[in-house]
Amino acid sequence: MSKKEQGASRYIGRARNAVSSRLQNFSIVSLRDLIVASGPTILLVIGAVLLAYWWVDPAPPRSLRLAGGQENSAYEQFGKRYAALLARDEIRVTLQSSLGSRENLERLRRGEADVAFVQSGSTDPDQAGQDDIESAGLVSLGSLFTEPVWLFLREGANVRQLTDLRGKRINLGPEGTGVPRLIRQVLDANGIAPQDLKTGDLADTPATVELLAGRIDGLVFSSAPEAPLIQMLLQTPGIRLFDFSQAEAYTRRLPFLTHVVLPRGIVDLGRNIPAQDYHLIAPTATLVAREELHPALVGLLVKSAGEIHGGAGWFQQQGQFPSPKYTEIPVAPEAARYYRDGPPLLQRYMRFWLANLAERLWVVVVALTALLIPLSKIVPPIYVWRVRSRVYRWYGELRAIEQAYEDSGAAPGDAVRKDLGRRLDGLEDRVNHISVPLAYADELYRLRSHIHLVRERVRGGAQVEDVPVHPAVDPQASASPG
């Protein structure tokens, strides 16, 4: 290829690049005009979304106060597991130590805790100082597990039936646990008055120490078998578990109790511990919350309860717990929906916070659709007006030049013609630098042709009035957004 051909090829390449660049610029101009035209609508929609985001349903809090139980109790152990599970979804759980069920209930009532473990029977309306549950604003998130009444006795205590407890030193635990009231109801059913035995109010751990030291005859727990103290006492020589052989009768007298059986060998099959089946009476542990707890947290707590308590255990079958049954407190609507339908659809496939955001915004999206329909009819006319006004605003100056020519008389002088020609040249130069989208290029070319017609008239050529004008080029008509 000769140098001349190479030069021509380079020239053609540069020309093509220049044309491509200009076409891209035209597209960019169109995008910029579209953004400017739709800007107010976009800002309005974003503002409405943000307002609705906070107004329709506030985001769930990232912290939760959970009232548990005493040291080495099942409530304490389960509380730690809830904290670990909720931490995966960036929810920080503050565990509160307490004496037990009744104290937890009082903390909920006073607003000092958001959720707590509460034992069935603790919400009896006759309970001293306890407000009605509905007026207290409490709801149940479901029952979690049975809490058998464990009456551990020294071998030498010689207690075969509850009436043998008269005159014995038995630790019932602090009043805040709910156990003293429960045992008093059981003793009353057997015709035993509280003053017939020597009761103590030590916490679980020091009471266990007293029992092992022989300074008391027995102690009472009401706890899940996962509690470390229960596990230890079941395997301690010289300590035996009381068998509630009339357990079924107790459930008829005290409806909040259930009859459960501790199977032979369940603690240690190799050593056959225990050596017999034990019949026990058991209230049910319930997860109770304040009714203003965020619905998203309700679902998350029920989901966590399923992971923690859903397996088979010493006193339960696979999937028996958690359950909306066995609870004296009304179940929260969100919890009942979870038990009936399972987790929300989005939470089955998304992380908690992302699913929660989508669930909260879908209502907003539906509402905004009604807002966007009328707004979408405003944006196109604004866009057309903005693009065309870039061309039509020069018609005013063109008309002024033509009017100056007409005002100069029938035969204007050369000086007037030259001045008007310079003005037309300046106008044409500015028009040549206008960038408009390709779809509106015909408007630009019409303006340039009209400048040419006026120039011809100024030079003494054809009359503009004799040239037919397409209605679309009339500035007054074309500038209208409609």
Sequence and secondary structure as in RCSB ss.txt:
>XXXX:A:sequence
MSKKEQGASRYIGRARNAVSSRLQNFSIVSLRDLIVASGPTILLVIGAVLLAYWWVDPAPPRSLRLAGGQENSAY
EQFGKRYAALLARDEIRVTLQSSLGSRENLERLRRGEADVAFVQSGSTDPDQAGQDDIESAGLVSLGSLFTEPVW
LFLREGANVRQLTDLRGKRINLGPEGTGVPRLIRQVLDANGIAPQDLKTGDLADTPATVELLAGRIDGLVFSSAP
EAPLIQMLLQTPGIRLFDFSQAEAYTRRLPFLTHVVLPRGIVDLGRNIPAQDYHLIAPTATLVAREELHPALVGL
LVKSAGEIHGGAGWFQQQGQFPSPKYTEIPVAPEAARYYRDGPPLLQRYMRFWLANLAERLWVVVVALTALLIPL
SKIVPPIYVWRVRSRVYRWYGELRAIEQAYEDSGAAPGDAVRKDLGRRLDGLEDRVNHISVPLAYADELYRLRSH
IHLVRERVRGGAQVEDVPVHPAVDPQASASPG
>XXXX:A:secstr
  HHHHHHHHHHHHHHHHHHHHHHHHHHHHHHHHHHHHHHHHHHHHHHHHHHHHHTS    SEEEEE  STTSHH
HHHHHHHHHHHHTTT EEEEE  S HHHHHHHHHHTS SEEEEETTTT TTSTT   HHHHTEEEEEEEEE  EE
EEEEGGG  SSGGGGTT EEE   GGGSHHHHHHHHHHHTT  GGGSEEE   HHHHHHHHHTTSSSEEEEE  T
TSHHHHHHHT TTEEE   TTHHHHHHHSTT EEEEE TTSSBTTTTBSSS EEEEE EEEEEEETTS HHHHHH
HHHHHHHHH S  SS  TT  SBSSS SS B HHHHHHHHH S TGGGTS HHHHHHHHHHHHHHHHHHHHHHHH
HTTHHHHHHHHHHHHHHHHHHHHHHHHHHHHHT SS  HHHHHHHHHHHHHHHHHHHT    GGGHHHHHHHHHH
HHHHHHHHTT   GGGS   GGG HHHHTS  
